Amino acid sequence: METARSGAVLNPAPPVPRVAADRCSGCGRCVSACLLRLVTLEPQGYRKAARIVSAERCTGCGACVASCPIGALVAGSVPTGC
């Protein structure tokens, strides 16, 4: 936990989910689960895979991770811009 010079506790950035594109089946459940519409399906070779867009807007709620039936989305540690 970080603190500012004033002693106030700074809120850490929420964990942004990571997508294992090689495991993603392209079912789209994560797209439907994200209330902020930050997950999309994009072409990955001959198929589609999930991608997190605008990672800085992600609240880390975990809805997309919970909706994935095969575990292709996992909770991350810090926003990376995916």
Steps between C-alpha positions, in 0.01 A plus 500: 500500500641837401460821693535860390740736678203629696447149638181440301462150361500491120261260334690254282384449143253212469631176352431491127421153365741341256383299198673177403413539131624150419241355742211731403224326304339826385165421662440865594373440853760741639385767254143467630611494864698827491260778594750765387542332158877476535527150354477437127554208267770561241647287223782274617620306198207299363276556803402771751630549852416735787695821550480756781475854363539818709657305785540823697118516530473146638367488856628148563152368581585154363173447311684409180729259684206330672310466172778316314414128492854390411712737710647701213464820704692524825519781754809709439716692741531848346362676193724440201303647214444147370 
